[in-house]
Amino acid sequence: MTFKNTRIERELPAEVRKWLDEEVKEQDERYQKIVDEMRALDSTRDQWYEEFFERLKKYGFNVDGDQRLKLAEEELPVKPERDHVVVY
């Protein structure tokens, strides 16, 4: 089976096209609202990361049973130079 021709070309009635356009517009608006809310959390999210990294350095994380592994500063991940991506 090939996936090259999975789209069926057909004429959509004007009423259906109008409904689809309205739905896409509403979804774009909802998505933009989510993106704006996520960007507003950037400074708080950076603080959460720092607190999490401090816990990893101080207490470590569970490896096996009651074994914990502490991370050194150089083992911590580096924050990427890009914005957070909103996926839904």
ABEGO torsion letter per residue (X at the ends): XBAABABBBBBBBAAAAAAAAAAAAAAAAAAAAAAAAAAAAAAAAAAAAAAAAAAAAAAEBBABEABBBBBBAAABBBBBABBBBBBX
